[in-house]
Amino acid sequence: MTPPDAHDDEHNPLTTKDGWRQFVDDAPVCPTMLSFRAFKALAEEKRLAYNEPRLDYHSRLVIVATPTVRNVFTTGRRLVLLNRH
């Protein structure tokens, strides 16, 4: 049996020391952007494959705690609490 790849997220979740270290040390590469015309020309399957690294990149952006962001967070938390039943 071969050990799992060290960069395999399934075997190194963020809840493990190795997974956390990999996440912290990883410097995501900004994906290349297609023109709107080229994007629209992609087949559905290719479009999904193209969007995956973009979603990965944007999910790692830092959120700046501006007053608006704090308000959205507080409002969202309040709505979740009010609608839990």
Salt bridges, closest charged atoms under 4 A:
ASP8 OD2 - HIS11 ND1 2.64
ASP25 OD1 - ARG21 NH1 3.23
ASP26 OD2 - ARG60 NH1 3.14
